[in-house]
Amino acid sequence: MIYALAVLAGAVWGVLVALLNMAIMKRCLHKNTNSAIMIGNLARTLLDLAAMAAVFLLRDVLPLPYVFVLVGTAAGLSITTIICSYRLAGK
């Protein structure tokens, strides 16, 4: 049960970061310039790395097994980014 809770906590963290990523990308797409999109992609990548690094660096503080939180974070980031990208592409 503790492992499922760890994955769920990581997934929630990953979804929140992915939603922030999509807000950044939507804002950059409205500017409609190549430089804005490149900067947006760089910011999104750095935000993803920061989210994963935060879980890794807080591994001694987290009361849950950090490997499962890390897996949940990666899954939340990936799945939410895919869903939001399809929604942005549909517009």
N, C-alpha and C positions, 0 to 999 in steps of 0.2 A: 504494500500500500504506500509506503514511503517513497518508493521509486516512481509510482504513478503521480504522486503529489509533486515530486521534483520535476518530472517532465512537464506537468501542467504549469508549474510556476515558471519554468523556462519558456514554455510556449507563450504564456501571457506576456512576458518580458519581450520576447521576439516579435509578437504581434504589435505591441506598442511602438517598438522601434521601427518596424516596417511601415506602420501608418505614418509615422513622422517622415520616413523616407519618401513615401508617396506624396506627402504634402510638399516636400522640397521639390520633387520632380514636377509636380503639377505647376508649381510656381515658375520653375525654369522653362517649362514648355510654353507658358503664356508669354514669356519674353520672346520666344521664337528666334533665338540666335544660336549659332553654333557654340560660341564661347559660354553662353549661359547653360546650355545642355551639358557641355563638357565639365564645367564647374559643378553642376548639379550631380553628375555621375561620380565625380571625385568625392563630393561631400557625402553622398549616399554610401560609397564604399568605406570611407573613413568612419562613418556612423555605424555601419555593420561591424567593422573591426573593433570599434570601441565597445559595442554591446557584448561581443564575444569576450573581449579582454576584461571587461568588468566582471563577468561571471568567473572567469579564470582567476583574476586577481583577488576576488572575494571568496575564494574556495575555502579558506580557513574560517571565515566568518559565517558562511551560510550553514544553517542547521540541516540542510539536505545534501545528499550525495551530489557533488558538483558536476560529475560526469553526466549524470542524467539531466541536470539543469542545463548543461551545455548542449546536450542533444536536443532538448526541448526548445532552447533558444534558436538553434540552427533550423529546426523544423518550422517554428513559428515565423522566423524571418523569411525562409524560402517559400513556404506556402502562401503567406500573405502577400509577398512581393509578386508572385506569379498571378494571383487573383487580381490584385490592384493593377498590374501591368495590362492584363486583358481588358479591364474596365477602361483604362486610359486609352488603349489602342482602339477600342470600340467607338470612342468619341471622335 
